[in-house]
Amino acid sequence: MPLIHDSHFFTSDSILERSKKYDFPNPVTVEMFIWDCEIAAQLQNADARMILKGGAAAQLLLPPEKQRGSVDIDMLATGAFSEGDVSDLILKVTRTVPSLKFSPYEPMEPNPRLPLVTYIADMPSALQGLMRRKNLEIKADILLADPGLPTTEISNVETFALEVLRMKIPTRGSCIGDKLLTLAKDSIGMTLEEDYPKQMYDIDLLSEEMSTSVFADIVDAIRKLTPLEASYRGLDTKPAEAIRDVLKVTARYATLDTSIASPDDKKRVEAFQQFFVSQSQRLPLFGWASRALRIRFMTRLVGMTLDGRMGAKQVVGNLAKARDLAESLNSIQGMKIDEVRTGLLRMITEKPAYFRQLKGKHLSRVFWEAATTDNLDKVESLFA
């Protein structure tokens, strides 16, 4: 079987070893990511116009210890690409790797506006003697509309599952921008709410490395993808409207550690962490609330950039300062904790319904609730 990646990675010994090394209780998470990368690499090898995007691509931009699992792949066909071209491409990959079986997938309610072709890939599992699982199934979505976003080619990237030899993917900023829009629930976002935690996980971790070029790509992606996604839904959503919808979802997830949180949202986060996230990267609910608020902080800056109130350099400076301040809170001890928390609470001008519950929360959680571009200097003065 002419695999692109080293055949050792596909063995049960390697899968179990890496599952233990990177703290994934379920080794199937590791095996599925191996095949995600292999299928994407086979498709790209067969036709260089194919780009891996989505969650699997995002992990290739993160260090192995922060990567999460993925059970499907999203591909983008650049240039002129028809459904017939996809069919020929799938046939070519099947001939190269006979153990891969592809079958067309038709959604129950297909969207005639959406130029998407979907296949289910079936392959034998190396864990079948251990997990009572004979085969794996991976869904491959191939989008036939190219928004013209910048891409990058990575090589020899270590992941929690295997070393990826080569892959063409969107840039970090393009990934972040694309994923931000999936949270625009009331307009162009994802309808499957079970997927919100994985999008938020990726956005938050990808945003830890920020530069003016990365932020420029975020804004560029939002400007280009918003009208495209809106057209698939018969809408006329503007980027600023999509940003407002993203803020609604982040506000909802910011309640996760409060009494008004949605039980369903809590279950979605727990389910996501149980299968997709290594034990070392799992967060308590207050950590997820902080994550939602960090994304809210950045999304507001994106909105300010879209309407011309702030430039990329200033945004990056604000993001870096906010993260540094949040990190410095960990060194505060004793009576100073209550003093700083009280100061942060006083800075919250728009008090949420759960405001009283913030009085006992972790400092970093309260900080992200309070932080705005206007008060970062005041927050810094609390540490003096």
C-alpha positions as CSV (number, residue, x, y, z in Angstrom):
1,M,0.0,0.0,0.0
2,P,1.9,3.2,-1.2
3,L,1.2,5.5,1.7
4,I,2.7,9.0,1.7
5,H,3.5,8.9,5.4
6,D,5.7,6.4,7.1
7,S,3.8,3.1,7.5
8,H,5.0,2.7,11.1
9,F,2.6,5.5,12.2
10,F,-0.3,3.4,11.1
11,T,0.6,0.4,13.3
12,S,-1.2,-0.3,16.6
13,D,2.1,0.0,18.5
14,S,2.8,3.5,17.3
15,I,-0.9,4.6,17.8
16,L,-0.9,3.3,21.4
17,E,2.5,4.8,22.1
18,R,1.5,8.2,20.8
19,S,-1.8,8.1,22.6
20,K,0.0,7.6,25.8
21,K,2.8,10.1,25.1
22,Y,0.3,12.9,24.2
23,D,-2.2,12.0,26.9
24,F,-5.2,10.9,24.7
25,P,-7.2,8.3,26.6
26,N,-8.9,7.1,23.4
27,P,-6.3,5.9,20.8
28,V,-9.0,6.1,18.1
29,T,-8.5,9.9,18.3
30,V,-4.9,9.4,17.2
31,E,-5.7,6.9,14.5
32,M,-8.4,9.1,12.9
33,F,-6.0,12.0,12.7
34,I,-3.4,9.9,11.0
35,W,-5.9,9.1,8.3
36,D,-7.1,12.7,8.1
37,C,-3.6,13.7,7.2
38,E,-2.9,10.8,4.9
39,I,-6.1,11.2,2.9
40,A,-5.5,15.0,2.6
41,A,-1.9,14.3,1.5
42,Q,-3.1,11.7,-1.1
43,L,-5.6,14.2,-2.5
44,Q,-3.0,16.9,-2.8
45,N,-0.5,14.6,-4.3
46,A,-3.0,13.6,-7.0
47,D,-4.0,17.2,-7.7
48,A,-1.9,20.2,-6.4
49,R,-5.0,22.5,-6.6
50,M,-6.4,20.8,-3.4
51,I,-6.0,22.7,-0.1
52,L,-6.5,21.2,3.4
53,K,-8.5,23.6,5.5
54,G,-10.6,23.4,8.7
55,G,-9.7,21.8,12.0
56,A,-7.1,19.3,10.7
57,A,-5.2,22.1,9.0
58,A,-5.4,24.3,12.1
59,Q,-3.6,21.6,14.1
60,L,-0.6,21.7,11.8
61,L,0.0,25.3,13.0
62,L,0.0,24.3,16.7
63,P,2.6,22.5,18.8
64,P,1.9,18.8,19.3
65,E,1.0,19.2,23.0
66,K,-1.8,21.6,22.1
67,Q,-3.2,19.8,19.1
68,R,-6.7,18.2,19.2
69,G,-8.2,15.4,17.3
70,S,-10.3,15.6,14.1
71,V,-12.7,13.1,12.7
72,D,-13.2,14.5,9.2
73,I,-11.4,16.7,6.6
74,D,-12.3,19.9,4.8
75,M,-10.7,20.4,1.4
76,L,-10.8,23.4,-0.9
77,A,-10.5,22.9,-4.6
78,T,-8.7,26.0,-6.1
79,G,-9.1,27.1,-9.7
80,A,-11.7,25.6,-12.1
81,F,-12.9,22.4,-10.5
82,S,-16.0,20.4,-11.3
83,E,-17.8,17.5,-9.6
84,G,-16.5,15.3,-12.4
85,D,-13.0,16.4,-11.6
86,V,-13.5,15.4,-7.9
87,S,-14.9,12.0,-9.0
88,D,-11.8,11.5,-11.2
89,L,-9.5,12.6,-8.3
90,I,-11.2,10.1,-5.9
91,L,-10.8,7.3,-8.4
92,K,-7.1,8.2,-8.8
93,V,-6.5,8.1,-5.0
94,T,-8.4,4.8,-4.7
95,R,-6.1,3.2,-7.3
96,T,-3.1,4.4,-5.4
97,V,-4.3,3.2,-2.0
98,P,-6.6,0.2,-2.6
99,S,-7.4,-0.1,1.1
100,L,-9.2,3.3,1.0
101,K,-12.8,2.9,-0.1
102,F,-14.7,6.1,-1.0
103,S,-18.5,6.4,-1.3
104,P,-20.5,9.5,-2.2
105,Y,-22.4,11.1,0.6
106,E,-25.7,13.0,0.1
107,P,-27.0,15.1,3.0
108,M,-30.6,14.7,4.0
109,E,-31.3,18.3,3.1
110,P,-28.8,19.4,0.5
111,N,-28.3,23.0,-0.2
112,P,-28.4,23.6,-4.0
113,R,-26.5,26.9,-3.6
114,L,-23.5,25.2,-1.9
115,P,-20.8,23.9,-4.3
116,L,-19.8,21.1,-2.0
117,V,-19.0,17.5,-2.8
118,T,-18.9,15.0,0.1
119,Y,-17.4,11.5,0.3
120,I,-17.1,9.0,3.1
121,A,-13.7,7.3,3.3
122,D,-13.6,3.8,4.8
123,M,-10.4,2.2,5.8
124,P,-9.3,-0.8,8.1
125,S,-8.4,0.1,11.7
126,A,-5.1,-1.1,13.2
127,L,-6.9,-1.2,16.5
128,Q,-9.6,-3.7,15.5
129,G,-8.1,-6.4,17.8
130,L,-8.1,-4.0,20.8
131,M,-11.1,-1.7,20.3
132,R,-13.6,-4.0,18.7
133,R,-13.5,-1.7,15.7
134,K,-12.9,-3.1,12.3
135,N,-13.1,0.0,10.2
136,L,-12.8,3.8,10.4
137,E,-15.0,6.2,8.6
138,I,-13.9,9.7,7.7
139,K,-16.0,12.3,6.0
140,A,-14.3,14.4,3.4
141,D,-16.0,17.7,2.3
142,I,-14.6,19.2,-0.8
143,L,-15.6,22.8,-1.5
144,L,-15.6,23.9,-5.2
145,A,-15.5,27.7,-4.6
146,D,-12.2,29.4,-4.1
147,P,-12.3,32.6,-2.0
148,G,-8.7,33.4,-2.9
149,L,-7.3,33.3,0.6
150,P,-3.5,33.1,1.1
151,T,-2.0,29.7,1.7
152,T,1.2,28.2,3.1
153,E,3.0,24.9,2.6
154,I,4.2,23.2,5.8
155,S,6.7,20.4,5.8
156,N,8.0,17.8,8.3
157,V,5.6,19.0,11.0
158,E,5.4,16.8,14.2
159,T,1.8,16.1,15.4
160,F,0.5,14.0,18.2
161,A,-0.3,11.3,15.7
162,L,2.4,11.4,13.0
163,E,5.0,13.5,11.3
164,V,3.3,15.2,8.4
165,L,5.7,15.4,5.5
166,R,4.1,18.1,3.4
167,M,0.7,19.9,3.3
168,K,-0.7,23.0,1.7
169,I,-3.0,24.8,4.1
170,P,-4.4,28.3,4.7
171,T,-2.3,30.8,6.6
172,R,-2.8,31.1,10.4
173,G,-4.8,34.3,9.9
174,S,-7.0,32.8,7.2
175,C,-7.7,29.8,9.5
176,I,-8.7,32.1,12.4
177,G,-10.9,34.3,10.2
178,D,-12.7,31.3,8.7
179,K,-13.3,29.8,12.1
180,L,-14.5,33.0,13.6
181,L,-17.3,33.1,11.0
182,T,-18.5,29.6,12.0
183,L,-19.6,31.2,15.2
184,A,-21.9,33.7,13.4
185,K,-24.9,31.6,14.4
186,D,-27.7,33.9,13.5
187,S,-26.5,34.5,9.9
188,I,-23.6,32.6,8.2
189,G,-22.3,30.4,11.0
190,M,-22.5,26.7,11.6
191,T,-25.9,25.2,12.4
192,L,-24.4,22.2,14.2
193,E,-23.8,23.7,17.7
194,E,-21.9,20.5,18.8
195,D,-19.1,21.9,16.7
196,Y,-18.8,25.3,18.5
197,P,-16.4,24.1,21.2
198,K,-13.9,22.8,18.6
199,Q,-14.0,26.1,16.7
200,M,-13.4,28.1,19.9
201,Y,-10.6,25.8,20.9
202,D,-8.8,26.4,17.6
203,I,-9.4,30.1,17.4
204,D,-8.1,30.7,20.9
205,L,-4.9,28.6,20.5
206,L,-4.2,29.9,17.0
207,S,-4.5,33.4,18.3
208,E,-1.7,32.9,20.8
209,E,0.8,33.8,18.0
210,M,-0.3,37.1,16.6
211,S,1.4,39.5,14.2
212,T,0.3,42.3,11.9
213,S,0.4,40.0,8.9
214,V,-1.7,37.3,10.8
215,F,-4.3,39.9,11.8
216,A,-4.4,41.3,8.3
217,D,-5.2,37.8,7.0
218,I,-8.0,37.5,9.6
219,V,-9.6,40.6,8.4
220,D,-9.1,39.7,4.7
221,A,-10.7,36.3,5.3
222,I,-13.7,37.8,7.0
223,R,-14.2,40.3,4.2
224,K,-13.9,37.7,1.5
225,L,-15.8,34.8,3.1
226,T,-18.7,36.7,4.5
227,P,-20.4,37.5,1.1
228,L,-19.5,34.0,-0.1
229,E,-21.1,32.2,2.9
230,A,-24.1,34.6,2.7
231,S,-24.7,33.7,-0.9
232,Y,-25.0,30.0,0.0
233,R,-27.8,30.9,2.3
234,G,-29.5,33.5,0.2
235,L,-28.6,36.3,2.6
236,D,-27.0,39.7,2.2
237,T,-24.9,39.6,5.4
238,K,-22.2,42.2,5.8
239,P,-18.9,41.5,7.6
240,A,-19.9,43.9,10.5
241,E,-23.2,42.0,10.9
242,A,-21.4,38.6,11.0
243,I,-19.0,40.0,13.7
244,R,-22.0,41.0,15.8
245,D,-23.4,37.5,15.5
246,V,-20.0,36.0,16.6
247,L,-20.1,38.3,19.7
248,K,-23.5,36.9,20.6
249,V,-22.1,33.3,20.7
250,T,-19.0,34.3,22.7
251,A,-21.3,36.1,25.2
252,R,-23.3,32.9,25.6
253,Y,-20.3,30.7,26.2
254,A,-18.9,33.3,28.7
255,T,-21.7,32.2,31.0
256,L,-20.5,28.5,31.2
257,D,-19.2,28.8,34.8
258,T,-22.3,30.6,36.0
259,S,-25.8,29.6,37.2
260,I,-27.4,30.9,34.0
261,A,-25.3,28.7,31.7
262,S,-27.1,26.4,29.2
263,P,-26.8,22.8,30.3
264,D,-26.6,21.8,26.6
265,D,-23.6,24.1,26.1
266,K,-21.9,22.5,29.1
267,K,-22.5,19.0,27.7
268,R,-21.1,20.1,24.3
269,V,-17.9,21.3,25.9
270,E,-17.6,18.1,28.0
271,A,-18.2,15.9,25.0
272,F,-15.7,17.7,22.9
273,Q,-13.0,17.6,25.6
274,Q,-13.6,13.9,26.3
275,F,-12.8,12.7,22.8
276,F,-10.9,15.4,21.0
277,V,-8.6,17.0,23.6
278,S,-5.7,15.6,25.5
279,Q,-6.0,15.5,29.2
280,S,-3.3,18.1,29.7
281,Q,-5.3,20.7,27.6
282,R,-8.7,20.1,29.2
283,L,-10.1,23.2,30.9
284,P,-12.6,23.7,33.7
285,L,-15.7,25.7,32.9
286,F,-14.2,28.9,34.1
287,G,-11.3,28.3,31.7
288,W,-13.8,28.0,28.8
289,A,-15.6,31.1,29.9
290,S,-12.2,32.9,29.8
291,R,-11.6,31.4,26.4
292,A,-14.9,32.8,25.1
293,L,-14.1,36.2,26.5
294,R,-10.6,36.2,24.9
295,I,-12.3,35.5,21.6
296,R,-14.8,38.3,22.3
297,F,-12.0,40.7,23.0
298,M,-10.3,39.9,19.7
299,T,-13.5,39.9,17.7
300,R,-14.3,43.4,18.9
301,L,-10.9,44.4,17.6
302,V,-11.7,42.8,14.3
303,G,-14.9,44.9,14.2
304,M,-13.0,48.1,15.0
305,T,-10.6,47.3,12.1
306,L,-13.4,46.6,9.7
307,D,-15.0,50.0,10.3
308,G,-11.6,51.9,10.2
309,R,-11.3,52.7,13.9
310,M,-8.1,50.8,14.5
311,G,-5.1,49.5,12.5
312,A,-3.5,46.1,12.6
313,K,-0.4,47.3,14.4
314,Q,-2.5,48.8,17.2
315,V,-4.7,45.7,17.4
316,V,-1.7,43.4,17.8
317,G,-0.3,45.6,20.5
318,N,-3.6,45.5,22.4
319,L,-3.9,41.7,22.1
320,A,-0.3,41.2,23.3
321,K,-0.8,43.5,26.3
322,A,-4.1,41.9,27.3
323,R,-2.5,38.4,27.2
324,D,0.5,39.6,29.2
325,L,-1.7,41.2,31.8
326,A,-3.8,38.0,32.1
327,E,-0.6,36.0,32.5
328,S,0.8,38.3,35.2
329,L,-2.3,37.8,37.3
330,N,-1.1,34.3,38.1
331,S,1.7,35.8,40.3
332,I,-0.6,37.8,42.5
333,Q,-1.0,36.2,46.0
334,G,-2.7,36.7,49.4
335,M,-4.8,39.8,50.2
336,K,-3.7,41.4,46.9
337,I,-6.0,38.9,45.0
338,D,-9.2,40.4,46.5
339,E,-7.9,43.9,46.0
340,V,-7.2,43.3,42.3
341,R,-10.5,41.5,41.7
342,T,-12.4,44.3,43.3
343,G,-10.6,46.8,41.0
344,L,-11.4,44.7,37.9
345,L,-15.0,44.4,38.9
346,R,-15.3,48.2,39.1
347,M,-14.1,48.5,35.5
348,I,-17.0,46.4,34.1
349,T,-19.3,49.1,32.8
350,E,-21.9,46.8,31.2
351,K,-22.7,44.4,34.0
352,P,-23.8,41.0,32.9
353,A,-26.7,39.1,34.5
354,Y,-24.2,37.0,36.4
355,F,-22.1,39.9,37.7
356,R,-22.6,39.0,41.4
357,Q,-21.1,35.6,40.8
358,L,-17.9,37.1,39.5
359,K,-16.8,38.1,43.0
360,G,-15.5,34.6,43.7
361,K,-14.0,33.9,40.3
362,H,-10.4,33.3,39.3
363,L,-8.6,36.6,38.6
364,S,-7.9,35.8,34.9
365,R,-11.6,35.0,34.4
366,V,-12.6,38.4,35.9
367,F,-9.9,40.2,33.9
368,W,-11.2,38.9,30.5
369,E,-14.7,39.9,31.6
370,A,-13.5,43.5,32.3
371,A,-10.8,44.0,29.6
372,T,-11.4,46.5,26.9
373,T,-8.9,48.5,24.8
374,D,-9.8,51.6,26.9
375,N,-8.9,50.1,30.3
376,L,-5.8,48.0,29.8
377,D,-3.6,50.8,31.3
378,K,-5.9,51.0,34.3
379,V,-5.7,47.3,34.8
380,E,-1.9,47.5,34.8
381,S,-2.0,50.1,37.5
382,L,-3.8,47.6,39.8
383,F,-0.6,45.6,40.0
384,A,1.5,48.5,41.4
